[in-house]
Amino acid sequence: MVQVVVPDAGAPVLDAVFVVADCMRMRPLQEPRSQAATHAGTAAMRFRGVTIEFALPRGGHYPAVAATDLAVGGNEFVAIVGPTGCGKSTLLNVAAGLLAPTSGAIEVLGAPLAGLNLSAGYLFQQDAVMPWKTARDNVAIGLEVAGITRAEALARAQAWLKRVGLAAFGERYPHQLSGGQRKRVGLAQVLIRDPKILLMDEPFGPLDAQTRQIMGNLLLELWAGDRKAVLFVTHDLEEAIALADRVIIMSAGPAARVIGDYTIDLGRPRDAQEVRLLPRFHELHKAIWGQLRAEVLKAYAEEVA
């Protein structure tokens, strides 16, 4: 049974909130490799036989995720796709230390994860900005709770707002910002703490198509600076291919499992929109969708049964 991990009484609650935020080469569409051995010795995160079950109200357990072995390299952008309800977000919560797996273990930077993952920043699908604080204050608070002086925190927050294109919006409150602008604030809010790992749960899902593409390119631009390890969950296969180094496919639940691991051999730097015009992009999309489609249909059939 999954347990929710609650910080110790002495742990800063607000700190927990912010945790809880080459040339092109042709290779095979799917590499026949063991995921447990992927990027051996360089993994920022490694799932070892992780299973997740939830207790049911009338007794028994629901097997959400079957034994999962997955590694994310230290400078690697990995996207997870799969049908609704397959446990993608649940795996992110385990990686964040918000849920304890039923069995198995996760390692972060070579050490077993026990409690909250303080090396990770988590960007949720829903906005995590505080409505009573300005954009600048929302970005700065992560530093303030870490002991940085308010003056320095505000100065660094303004610098991050500039990096995400919001230099002139620091004094605005969230209700005065568009959806895309709030997402930029959220991105700055996470990155200002310089986490070694980014966990992203459909962060651009609520946005319109044009804004999603803009945010995708902004994310790639910021990520290119130091190439943090990224685990990115999305329902949008095109978005996954456009952004990631690898795309992982999860099967339909119950007992969802990893059934595909595709290397995205598209060059970097990469434009998240223009890359979709490349023939290789369409080859990858066809191959991945060919496997993913069956799982999506299976999940849909179970929903309407």
Buried (B, 14 or more C-beta within 10 A) or exposed (E): EBEEBEBEEEEEEEBBBBBBBEEEEEEEBBBEEEBBEBBEEBBBBBBBBBBBBBEEEEEEEBBBBBBBBBBBBBBBBBBBBBBEBBBBBBBBBBBBBBBBBBEBBBBBBEEEBEBBBBBBBBBBBEBBBBEEBBBBBBBBBBBBBBEBEEEEBBBBBBEBBEBBBBEEBBEBBBEEBEBBBBBBBBBBBBBBBEBBBBBBBBBBBBBEEEBBBBBBBBBBEBBEEEBBBBBBBBBBBBBBBBBBBBBBBBBBBBBBBBBBBBBBBBEBEBEBBEBBEBEBBEEBBEBBBEBBEBBBEBBEEEEEE
